[in-house]
Amino acid sequence: MRTLGALLVLALAAPAVAAPAADLVVVWAPGARTAPIEAVARAHGAAMLDRSPHPTVTARTAEKLRAGIAAYNALDLQQAKDTLDAVRSEIDANGAAGLSPALLSDLFVYRGLARAKLGDDSGSFDDLVIAATIDPTRELDTLTFEPSAKQAFDRAKELVV
């Protein structure tokens, strides 16, 4: 028992050796310079892996977004919802660098309106709240959108403000 106690005291009194904080630094910074991060990682003995999306990904995402809006305007609501869901997934995976706030807001406005017409009122309102959060100054034009859509979006804006 004395030996165990002596080993415990020696272990506690020994200087601590700090292990590197990370062996690998994963960077996700669309459109940003990563050279400074890589320099710091190397200085601390870590490798860097840049997982940032390439600009071509954003261009395709914008095209798909416009296709989803076109499907909504053509009253192909299920196709619009499916396309806009895919765009949302791409944005979650790759970021929205290069998409304007107006386009990003459009994603959630049209997705929310398509969901409402397909009977998903809760999901619809969530999307409208996200759209209002992205662009709280946005107004839905009654020439383009039904009055019920404008009212729902206005309720979402009130919640955000």
PyMOL commands that place a pseudoatom at each C-alpha (Angstrom):
pseudoatom trace, name=CA, resn=MET, resi=1, chain=A, elem=C, hetatm=0, pos=[0.000, 0.000, 0.000]
pseudoatom trace, name=CA, resn=ARG, resi=2, chain=A, elem=C, hetatm=0, pos=[2.930, 2.344, 0.772]
pseudoatom trace, name=CA, resn=THR, resi=3, chain=A, elem=C, hetatm=0, pos=[4.327, 1.757, -2.728]
pseudoatom trace, name=CA, resn=LEU, resi=4, chain=A, elem=C, hetatm=0, pos=[0.988, 2.664, -4.314]
pseudoatom trace, name=CA, resn=GLY, resi=5, chain=A, elem=C, hetatm=0, pos=[0.814, 5.845, -2.235]
pseudoatom trace, name=CA, resn=ALA, resi=6, chain=A, elem=C, hetatm=0, pos=[4.396, 6.786, -3.172]
pseudoatom trace, name=CA, resn=LEU, resi=7, chain=A, elem=C, hetatm=0, pos=[3.667, 6.257, -6.882]
pseudoatom trace, name=CA, resn=LEU, resi=8, chain=A, elem=C, hetatm=0, pos=[0.552, 8.399, -6.649]
pseudoatom trace, name=CA, resn=VAL, resi=9, chain=A, elem=C, hetatm=0, pos=[2.513, 11.232, -5.008]
pseudoatom trace, name=CA, resn=LEU, resi=10, chain=A, elem=C, hetatm=0, pos=[5.240, 10.995, -7.660]
pseudoatom trace, name=CA, resn=ALA, resi=11, chain=A, elem=C, hetatm=0, pos=[2.689, 11.007, -10.467]
pseudoatom trace, name=CA, resn=LEU, resi=12, chain=A, elem=C, hetatm=0, pos=[0.977, 14.100, -9.078]
pseudoatom trace, name=CA, resn=ALA, resi=13, chain=A, elem=C, hetatm=0, pos=[4.269, 15.933, -8.521]
pseudoatom trace, name=CA, resn=ALA, resi=14, chain=A, elem=C, hetatm=0, pos=[5.682, 15.182, -11.997]
pseudoatom trace, name=CA, resn=PRO, resi=15, chain=A, elem=C, hetatm=0, pos=[5.518, 18.069, -14.478]
pseudoatom trace, name=CA, resn=ALA, resi=16, chain=A, elem=C, hetatm=0, pos=[2.641, 17.830, -16.926]
pseudoatom trace, name=CA, resn=VAL, resi=17, chain=A, elem=C, hetatm=0, pos=[3.505, 17.453, -20.575]
pseudoatom trace, name=CA, resn=ALA, resi=18, chain=A, elem=C, hetatm=0, pos=[1.070, 19.257, -22.818]
pseudoatom trace, name=CA, resn=ALA, resi=19, chain=A, elem=C, hetatm=0, pos=[-0.104, 17.325, -25.820]
pseudoatom trace, name=CA, resn=PRO, resi=20, chain=A, elem=C, hetatm=0, pos=[-0.786, 19.219, -29.026]
pseudoatom trace, name=CA, resn=ALA, resi=21, chain=A, elem=C, hetatm=0, pos=[-4.252, 20.783, -29.012]
pseudoatom trace, name=CA, resn=ALA, resi=22, chain=A, elem=C, hetatm=0, pos=[-5.001, 19.149, -32.366]
pseudoatom trace, name=CA, resn=ASP, resi=23, chain=A, elem=C, hetatm=0, pos=[-3.298, 16.980, -34.942]
pseudoatom trace, name=CA, resn=LEU, resi=24, chain=A, elem=C, hetatm=0, pos=[-5.665, 18.173, -37.630]
pseudoatom trace, name=CA, resn=VAL, resi=25, chain=A, elem=C, hetatm=0, pos=[-7.386, 21.508, -38.174]
pseudoatom trace, name=CA, resn=VAL, resi=26, chain=A, elem=C, hetatm=0, pos=[-10.452, 21.336, -40.404]
pseudoatom trace, name=CA, resn=VAL, resi=27, chain=A, elem=C, hetatm=0, pos=[-11.348, 24.657, -42.018]
pseudoatom trace, name=CA, resn=TRP, resi=28, chain=A, elem=C, hetatm=0, pos=[-14.701, 25.590, -43.509]
pseudoatom trace, name=CA, resn=ALA, resi=29, chain=A, elem=C, hetatm=0, pos=[-14.440, 29.201, -44.611]
pseudoatom trace, name=CA, resn=PRO, resi=30, chain=A, elem=C, hetatm=0, pos=[-16.057, 29.844, -48.005]
pseudoatom trace, name=CA, resn=GLY, resi=31, chain=A, elem=C, hetatm=0, pos=[-14.485, 32.790, -49.770]
pseudoatom trace, name=CA, resn=ALA, resi=32, chain=A, elem=C, hetatm=0, pos=[-11.953, 33.469, -47.006]
pseudoatom trace, name=CA, resn=ARG, resi=33, chain=A, elem=C, hetatm=0, pos=[-8.166, 33.248, -47.128]
pseudoatom trace, name=CA, resn=THR, resi=34, chain=A, elem=C, hetatm=0, pos=[-7.007, 30.148, -45.308]
pseudoatom trace, name=CA, resn=ALA, resi=35, chain=A, elem=C, hetatm=0, pos=[-3.237, 30.693, -45.550]
pseudoatom trace, name=CA, resn=PRO, resi=36, chain=A, elem=C, hetatm=0, pos=[-2.999, 32.361, -42.090]
pseudoatom trace, name=CA, resn=ILE, resi=37, chain=A, elem=C, hetatm=0, pos=[-4.884, 29.469, -40.498]
pseudoatom trace, name=CA, resn=GLU, resi=38, chain=A, elem=C, hetatm=0, pos=[-2.635, 26.953, -42.228]
pseudoatom trace, name=CA, resn=ALA, resi=39, chain=A, elem=C, hetatm=0, pos=[0.472, 28.810, -40.991]
pseudoatom trace, name=CA, resn=VAL, resi=40, chain=A, elem=C, hetatm=0, pos=[-0.718, 28.685, -37.381]
pseudoatom trace, name=CA, resn=ALA, resi=41, chain=A, elem=C, hetatm=0, pos=[-1.647, 25.008, -37.695]
pseudoatom trace, name=CA, resn=ARG, resi=42, chain=A, elem=C, hetatm=0, pos=[1.774, 24.119, -39.081]
pseudoatom trace, name=CA, resn=ALA, resi=43, chain=A, elem=C, hetatm=0, pos=[3.518, 26.183, -36.393]
pseudoatom trace, name=CA, resn=HIS, resi=44, chain=A, elem=C, hetatm=0, pos=[1.774, 24.034, -33.792]
pseudoatom trace, name=CA, resn=GLY, resi=45, chain=A, elem=C, hetatm=0, pos=[2.488, 20.748, -35.547]
pseudoatom trace, name=CA, resn=ALA, resi=46, chain=A, elem=C, hetatm=0, pos=[-0.978, 20.195, -36.983]
pseudoatom trace, name=CA, resn=ALA, resi=47, chain=A, elem=C, hetatm=0, pos=[-2.101, 19.521, -40.513]
pseudoatom trace, name=CA, resn=MET, resi=48, chain=A, elem=C, hetatm=0, pos=[-4.878, 21.546, -42.128]
pseudoatom trace, name=CA, resn=LEU, resi=49, chain=A, elem=C, hetatm=0, pos=[-7.737, 20.252, -44.233]
pseudoatom trace, name=CA, resn=ASP, resi=50, chain=A, elem=C, hetatm=0, pos=[-9.690, 22.904, -46.150]
pseudoatom trace, name=CA, resn=ARG, resi=51, chain=A, elem=C, hetatm=0, pos=[-13.306, 21.729, -46.611]
pseudoatom trace, name=CA, resn=SER, resi=52, chain=A, elem=C, hetatm=0, pos=[-14.578, 25.071, -47.951]
pseudoatom trace, name=CA, resn=PRO, resi=53, chain=A, elem=C, hetatm=0, pos=[-16.945, 24.819, -50.924]
pseudoatom trace, name=CA, resn=HIS, resi=54, chain=A, elem=C, hetatm=0, pos=[-15.756, 25.957, -54.304]
pseudoatom trace, name=CA, resn=PRO, resi=55, chain=A, elem=C, hetatm=0, pos=[-17.467, 28.947, -56.004]
pseudoatom trace, name=CA, resn=THR, resi=56, chain=A, elem=C, hetatm=0, pos=[-18.959, 26.680, -58.688]
pseudoatom trace, name=CA, resn=VAL, resi=57, chain=A, elem=C, hetatm=0, pos=[-21.048, 24.993, -56.005]
pseudoatom trace, name=CA, resn=THR, resi=58, chain=A, elem=C, hetatm=0, pos=[-22.729, 28.314, -55.198]
pseudoatom trace, name=CA, resn=ALA, resi=59, chain=A, elem=C, hetatm=0, pos=[-23.486, 29.043, -58.870]
pseudoatom trace, name=CA, resn=ARG, resi=60, chain=A, elem=C, hetatm=0, pos=[-25.258, 25.693, -59.237]
pseudoatom trace, name=CA, resn=THR, resi=61, chain=A, elem=C, hetatm=0, pos=[-27.128, 26.302, -55.991]
pseudoatom trace, name=CA, resn=ALA, resi=62, chain=A, elem=C, hetatm=0, pos=[-28.445, 29.633, -57.309]
pseudoatom trace, name=CA, resn=GLU, resi=63, chain=A, elem=C, hetatm=0, pos=[-29.574, 27.944, -60.539]
pseudoatom trace, name=CA, resn=LYS, resi=64, chain=A, elem=C, hetatm=0, pos=[-31.410, 25.255, -58.569]
pseudoatom trace, name=CA, resn=LEU, resi=65, chain=A, elem=C, hetatm=0, pos=[-33.007, 27.928, -56.386]
pseudoatom trace, name=CA, resn=ARG, resi=66, chain=A, elem=C, hetatm=0, pos=[-34.308, 29.734, -59.460]
pseudoatom trace, name=CA, resn=ALA, resi=67, chain=A, elem=C, hetatm=0, pos=[-35.636, 26.409, -60.810]
pseudoatom trace, name=CA, resn=GLY, resi=68, chain=A, elem=C, hetatm=0, pos=[-37.508, 25.833, -57.543]
pseudoatom trace, name=CA, resn=ILE, resi=69, chain=A, elem=C, hetatm=0, pos=[-39.064, 29.297, -57.721]
pseudoatom trace, name=CA, resn=ALA, resi=70, chain=A, elem=C, hetatm=0, pos=[-40.051, 28.663, -61.345]
pseudoatom trace, name=CA, resn=ALA, resi=71, chain=A, elem=C, hetatm=0, pos=[-41.723, 25.394, -60.313]
pseudoatom trace, name=CA, resn=TYR, resi=72, chain=A, elem=C, hetatm=0, pos=[-43.659, 27.257, -57.599]
pseudoatom trace, name=CA, resn=ASN, resi=73, chain=A, elem=C, hetatm=0, pos=[-44.776, 29.904, -60.102]
pseudoatom trace, name=CA, resn=ALA, resi=74, chain=A, elem=C, hetatm=0, pos=[-45.879, 27.119, -62.465]
pseudoatom trace, name=CA, resn=LEU, resi=75, chain=A, elem=C, hetatm=0, pos=[-47.948, 25.712, -59.550]
pseudoatom trace, name=CA, resn=ASP, resi=76, chain=A, elem=C, hetatm=0, pos=[-45.910, 22.497, -59.488]
pseudoatom trace, name=CA, resn=LEU, resi=77, chain=A, elem=C, hetatm=0, pos=[-45.853, 22.711, -55.702]
pseudoatom trace, name=CA, resn=GLN, resi=78, chain=A, elem=C, hetatm=0, pos=[-44.390, 19.299, -54.884]
pseudoatom trace, name=CA, resn=GLN, resi=79, chain=A, elem=C, hetatm=0, pos=[-41.566, 19.796, -57.394]
pseudoatom trace, name=CA, resn=ALA, resi=80, chain=A, elem=C, hetatm=0, pos=[-40.961, 23.287, -55.989]
pseudoatom trace, name=CA, resn=LYS, resi=81, chain=A, elem=C, hetatm=0, pos=[-40.787, 21.974, -52.429]
pseudoatom trace, name=CA, resn=ASP, resi=82, chain=A, elem=C, hetatm=0, pos=[-38.495, 19.086, -53.378]
pseudoatom trace, name=CA, resn=THR, resi=83, chain=A, elem=C, hetatm=0, pos=[-36.148, 21.371, -55.331]
pseudoatom trace, name=CA, resn=LEU, resi=84, chain=A, elem=C, hetatm=0, pos=[-36.072, 23.985, -52.572]
pseudoatom trace, name=CA, resn=ASP, resi=85, chain=A, elem=C, hetatm=0, pos=[-35.472, 21.261, -49.955]
pseudoatom trace, name=CA, resn=ALA, resi=86, chain=A, elem=C, hetatm=0, pos=[-32.463, 20.129, -52.004]
pseudoatom trace, name=CA, resn=VAL, resi=87, chain=A, elem=C, hetatm=0, pos=[-31.203, 23.721, -52.170]
pseudoatom trace, name=CA, resn=ARG, resi=88, chain=A, elem=C, hetatm=0, pos=[-31.558, 24.019, -48.389]
pseudoatom trace, name=CA, resn=SER, resi=89, chain=A, elem=C, hetatm=0, pos=[-29.536, 20.831, -47.966]
pseudoatom trace, name=CA, resn=GLU, resi=90, chain=A, elem=C, hetatm=0, pos=[-26.822, 22.137, -50.293]
pseudoatom trace, name=CA, resn=ILE, resi=91, chain=A, elem=C, hetatm=0, pos=[-26.623, 25.386, -48.357]
pseudoatom trace, name=CA, resn=ASP, resi=92, chain=A, elem=C, hetatm=0, pos=[-26.386, 23.493, -45.077]
pseudoatom trace, name=CA, resn=ALA, resi=93, chain=A, elem=C, hetatm=0, pos=[-23.544, 21.393, -46.501]
pseudoatom trace, name=CA, resn=ASN, resi=94, chain=A, elem=C, hetatm=0, pos=[-21.643, 23.993, -48.513]
pseudoatom trace, name=CA, resn=GLY, resi=95, chain=A, elem=C, hetatm=0, pos=[-22.629, 27.394, -47.201]
pseudoatom trace, name=CA, resn=ALA, resi=96, chain=A, elem=C, hetatm=0, pos=[-24.386, 30.253, -48.940]
pseudoatom trace, name=CA, resn=ALA, resi=97, chain=A, elem=C, hetatm=0, pos=[-21.356, 32.280, -49.982]
pseudoatom trace, name=CA, resn=GLY, resi=98, chain=A, elem=C, hetatm=0, pos=[-22.170, 34.164, -53.152]
pseudoatom trace, name=CA, resn=LEU, resi=99, chain=A, elem=C, hetatm=0, pos=[-25.934, 34.091, -52.647]
pseudoatom trace, name=CA, resn=SER, resi=100, chain=A, elem=C, hetatm=0, pos=[-27.430, 37.501, -51.979]
pseudoatom trace, name=CA, resn=PRO, resi=101, chain=A, elem=C, hetatm=0, pos=[-29.616, 37.978, -48.915]
pseudoatom trace, name=CA, resn=ALA, resi=102, chain=A, elem=C, hetatm=0, pos=[-32.564, 38.470, -51.302]
pseudoatom trace, name=CA, resn=LEU, resi=103, chain=A, elem=C, hetatm=0, pos=[-31.981, 35.076, -52.955]
pseudoatom trace, name=CA, resn=LEU, resi=104, chain=A, elem=C, hetatm=0, pos=[-31.486, 33.401, -49.608]
pseudoatom trace, name=CA, resn=SER, resi=105, chain=A, elem=C, hetatm=0, pos=[-34.698, 34.970, -48.350]
pseudoatom trace, name=CA, resn=ASP, resi=106, chain=A, elem=C, hetatm=0, pos=[-36.457, 33.814, -51.541]
pseudoatom trace, name=CA, resn=LEU, resi=107, chain=A, elem=C, hetatm=0, pos=[-35.478, 30.241, -50.751]
pseudoatom trace, name=CA, resn=PHE, resi=108, chain=A, elem=C, hetatm=0, pos=[-37.350, 30.312, -47.470]
pseudoatom trace, name=CA, resn=VAL, resi=109, chain=A, elem=C, hetatm=0, pos=[-40.293, 32.420, -48.689]
pseudoatom trace, name=CA, resn=TYR, resi=110, chain=A, elem=C, hetatm=0, pos=[-41.066, 30.136, -51.617]
pseudoatom trace, name=CA, resn=ARG, resi=111, chain=A, elem=C, hetatm=0, pos=[-40.303, 26.967, -49.681]
pseudoatom trace, name=CA, resn=GLY, resi=112, chain=A, elem=C, hetatm=0, pos=[-42.582, 28.130, -46.873]
pseudoatom trace, name=CA, resn=LEU, resi=113, chain=A, elem=C, hetatm=0, pos=[-45.397, 29.030, -49.245]
pseudoatom trace, name=CA, resn=ALA, resi=114, chain=A, elem=C, hetatm=0, pos=[-45.094, 25.700, -51.066]
pseudoatom trace, name=CA, resn=ARG, resi=115, chain=A, elem=C, hetatm=0, pos=[-45.185, 23.859, -47.738]
pseudoatom trace, name=CA, resn=ALA, resi=116, chain=A, elem=C, hetatm=0, pos=[-48.298, 25.790, -46.705]
pseudoatom trace, name=CA, resn=LYS, resi=117, chain=A, elem=C, hetatm=0, pos=[-50.113, 24.859, -49.896]
pseudoatom trace, name=CA, resn=LEU, resi=118, chain=A, elem=C, hetatm=0, pos=[-49.103, 21.237, -49.361]
pseudoatom trace, name=CA, resn=GLY, resi=119, chain=A, elem=C, hetatm=0, pos=[-50.584, 21.266, -45.842]
pseudoatom trace, name=CA, resn=ASP, resi=120, chain=A, elem=C, hetatm=0, pos=[-47.438, 21.714, -43.704]
pseudoatom trace, name=CA, resn=ASP, resi=121, chain=A, elem=C, hetatm=0, pos=[-48.499, 24.875, -41.852]
pseudoatom trace, name=CA, resn=SER, resi=122, chain=A, elem=C, hetatm=0, pos=[-45.984, 24.548, -39.012]
pseudoatom trace, name=CA, resn=GLY, resi=123, chain=A, elem=C, hetatm=0, pos=[-43.007, 24.011, -41.318]
pseudoatom trace, name=CA, resn=SER, resi=124, chain=A, elem=C, hetatm=0, pos=[-44.291, 26.775, -43.546]
pseudoatom trace, name=CA, resn=PHE, resi=125, chain=A, elem=C, hetatm=0, pos=[-44.317, 29.332, -40.756]
pseudoatom trace, name=CA, resn=ASP, resi=126, chain=A, elem=C, hetatm=0, pos=[-40.827, 28.265, -39.635]
pseudoatom trace, name=CA, resn=ASP, resi=127, chain=A, elem=C, hetatm=0, pos=[-39.531, 28.955, -43.148]
pseudoatom trace, name=CA, resn=LEU, resi=128, chain=A, elem=C, hetatm=0, pos=[-41.230, 32.353, -43.240]
pseudoatom trace, name=CA, resn=VAL, resi=129, chain=A, elem=C, hetatm=0, pos=[-39.629, 33.263, -39.906]
pseudoatom trace, name=CA, resn=ILE, resi=130, chain=A, elem=C, hetatm=0, pos=[-36.218, 32.324, -41.318]
pseudoatom trace, name=CA, resn=ALA, resi=131, chain=A, elem=C, hetatm=0, pos=[-36.904, 34.435, -44.428]
pseudoatom trace, name=CA, resn=ALA, resi=132, chain=A, elem=C, hetatm=0, pos=[-37.930, 37.393, -42.264]
pseudoatom trace, name=CA, resn=THR, resi=133, chain=A, elem=C, hetatm=0, pos=[-34.816, 36.948, -40.130]
pseudoatom trace, name=CA, resn=ILE, resi=134, chain=A, elem=C, hetatm=0, pos=[-32.598, 37.033, -43.220]
pseudoatom trace, name=CA, resn=ASP, resi=135, chain=A, elem=C, hetatm=0, pos=[-34.317, 40.129, -44.625]
pseudoatom trace, name=CA, resn=PRO, resi=136, chain=A, elem=C, hetatm=0, pos=[-36.530, 41.853, -42.027]
pseudoatom trace, name=CA, resn=THR, resi=137, chain=A, elem=C, hetatm=0, pos=[-37.193, 44.812, -44.345]
pseudoatom trace, name=CA, resn=ARG, resi=138, chain=A, elem=C, hetatm=0, pos=[-38.673, 42.648, -47.086]
pseudoatom trace, name=CA, resn=GLU, resi=139, chain=A, elem=C, hetatm=0, pos=[-42.254, 43.204, -48.160]
pseudoatom trace, name=CA, resn=LEU, resi=140, chain=A, elem=C, hetatm=0, pos=[-44.214, 40.686, -50.204]
pseudoatom trace, name=CA, resn=ASP, resi=141, chain=A, elem=C, hetatm=0, pos=[-45.842, 42.309, -53.214]
pseudoatom trace, name=CA, resn=THR, resi=142, chain=A, elem=C, hetatm=0, pos=[-49.566, 41.560, -53.444]
pseudoatom trace, name=CA, resn=LEU, resi=143, chain=A, elem=C, hetatm=0, pos=[-49.289, 41.523, -57.241]
pseudoatom trace, name=CA, resn=THR, resi=144, chain=A, elem=C, hetatm=0, pos=[-46.932, 38.538, -57.000]
pseudoatom trace, name=CA, resn=PHE, resi=145, chain=A, elem=C, hetatm=0, pos=[-48.147, 36.823, -53.828]
pseudoatom trace, name=CA, resn=GLU, resi=146, chain=A, elem=C, hetatm=0, pos=[-51.625, 36.005, -52.558]
pseudoatom trace, name=CA, resn=PRO, resi=147, chain=A, elem=C, hetatm=0, pos=[-52.933, 38.146, -49.693]
pseudoatom trace, name=CA, resn=SER, resi=148, chain=A, elem=C, hetatm=0, pos=[-52.820, 35.127, -47.363]
pseudoatom trace, name=CA, resn=ALA, resi=149, chain=A, elem=C, hetatm=0, pos=[-49.109, 34.692, -48.157]
pseudoatom trace, name=CA, resn=LYS, resi=150, chain=A, elem=C, hetatm=0, pos=[-48.448, 38.347, -47.388]
pseudoatom trace, name=CA, resn=GLN, resi=151, chain=A, elem=C, hetatm=0, pos=[-50.373, 38.074, -44.105]
pseudoatom trace, name=CA, resn=ALA, resi=152, chain=A, elem=C, hetatm=0, pos=[-48.420, 34.975, -43.060]
pseudoatom trace, name=CA, resn=PHE, resi=153, chain=A, elem=C, hetatm=0, pos=[-45.120, 36.663, -43.901]
pseudoatom trace, name=CA, resn=ASP, resi=154, chain=A, elem=C, hetatm=0, pos=[-46.137, 39.808, -42.020]
pseudoatom trace, name=CA, resn=ARG, resi=155, chain=A, elem=C, hetatm=0, pos=[-46.906, 37.650, -38.928]
pseudoatom trace, name=CA, resn=ALA, resi=156, chain=A, elem=C, hetatm=0, pos=[-43.453, 36.074, -39.245]
pseudoatom trace, name=CA, resn=LYS, resi=157, chain=A, elem=C, hetatm=0, pos=[-41.847, 39.535, -39.481]
pseudoatom trace, name=CA, resn=GLU, resi=158, chain=A, elem=C, hetatm=0, pos=[-43.677, 40.667, -36.324]
pseudoatom trace, name=CA, resn=LEU, resi=159, chain=A, elem=C, hetatm=0, pos=[-42.269, 37.671, -34.494]
pseudoatom trace, name=CA, resn=VAL, resi=160, chain=A, elem=C, hetatm=0, pos=[-38.741, 38.483, -35.690]
pseudoatom trace, name=CA, resn=VAL, resi=161, chain=A, elem=C, hetatm=0, pos=[-38.938, 42.187, -34.855]
for i in range(1, 161): cmd.bond("trace and resi %d" % i, "trace and resi %d" % (i + 1))
show_as sticks, trace
zoom trace
